[in-house]
């Protein structure tokens, strides 16, 4: 990245939630039921580094035969997949027909697991890294040869810095590349709250610790019985406990967010057994029992209700919530939703943010039985050309955007008028209107040079309330970079099988016990018994397996 351009310039116009035109950058924060899935990270021998290829400036040539691909994508707005501006234009751009299949929040894991088990994965599908690892060539096509021969732009992207430093993560332990991943750079999560309400109640400027936020919500609920309190989209009390872990001394995230694995002195440690976890669980229990938390978090809040409940004033705090929620106050008089860094713990311990920068948890896979795998990969790799990235980000030149004399890209007046009109008619926020027509914005994925990226992203300015998101980025990114992030190493087939056997019962026991502790149905005096039972069920053996794999990985680097 050019030193002459600040990250604000690079991301000019970027909105809060960013994805690879699929779903959010981070996976659903569901209640955990198992220990972390075995991550197939680096191959035994790291793949050879290919020479970087200059990205073409033209779209791929249409296929000579009119083919049809089934393309399964995540959708930000229900029913939008297949009707978005880019969806229609893609068929013309690539000279093929596309059967669009939309999956809403929370549907991807269940749907794709069923498809993979039945060997019925579509030609292209959004996927999660753990599902990819679980099924591999039993359901998904191994892409090494196709990427080598037909995806020069993706290979070049993989070999750029900083992507190349951790490229081993996207290869399975058999050396296979089973998905097209994207490398993301940006903070999606922050502590989000109602600044206007905090000012009214005398808390603004004084929200420094988790107890301060507890008292803020408690005071607000005392004044307004309609307030539900604190909530996290797609989260549960388990998620809230994870969000408190940093405040009680459990630092470092492993592989993906929302687990309790970390490293101490170079060794993997399961912090679900730690004294820090006990304190985090006990503190979360206090928030639940005292009514500080939205009742829906007993199980899972889902993905649909949060925006409206923020706008209605029912939700007033998001501990580790999408920082883009700060845009939801745009059309609500006298409401000010802001994003900020995490508070400290009761003893001053630093909090954590659930941001995962790097090779993303989400990916695209090719169904093993696809008739047109080469065409599918070519279509996906077009995203890694500057022209293709621009197309996926803001649409078609002349139809959706034009380029000003100063080099900046702007939406056409027709597009802007459509946004405004639909907002008035539907009542949904501007960001959702944008996603309905263009899908997920991709401004935190750097494919073009920094100046071009900044010019393209300028199109967002003025209609997506993006200045606040840019401010959030500047505020939160240093916090993210300061966090320790670790990646679980790859396992042998024998280790994978043993982990699966142990984790089945271990994960269920952990989840059920914590659910009872977090919601006050069991006393905290049961904690020691919980730890003993976890140990007897093989918790330390799981640590041994991961540490053996880590030693093997260290020796290979």
Buried (B, 14 or more C-beta within 10 A) or exposed (E): BEEEBBBBBBBBBBBBBBBBBBBBBBBBBBBBEBBBBBBBBBBEEEBEEEEBBEBBEEBBEBBEEEBEBBBBBBBBBEEBBBBBBBBBBBBEBBBBEBEBBBBBBBBBBEBBBEBBEEEEBBBBBBBBBBBBBBBBEEBBBBBBEBBBEBBBBBBBBBBBEEBBEBBBBBBBBBBBBBBBBBBBBBBBBBBBBBBBBBEBBEBBEEBEBBBBBBBBBBBBBEEEEEBBBBBBBBBBBBBBBBBBBBBBBBBBBBBBBBBBBBBEEEEBBBBBBBEBBBBBBBBBBBBBEBEBBBEBBBBBBBBEBBBBBBBEBBBBBBBBBBBBBBBBBBBBEEBBBBBBBBBBBBEEBBBBBBBBBBBBBBBBBBBBEBEBBBBBBBBBBBBBBBBBBBBBBBBBBEEBBBBEEEEBBBBBEEBBEBBEEBBEEEEBBBBBBBBBBBBBBBBBBBBBBBBBBBBBBBBBBEBBBBBBBBBBBEBBBEBBEEBEBBBBBBBBEEBBEBBBEBBEEBBEBBBEBBBBBBBEEBEBEEBEEBBEBBEEBBBEEBBEBBBBBBEBBEEBE
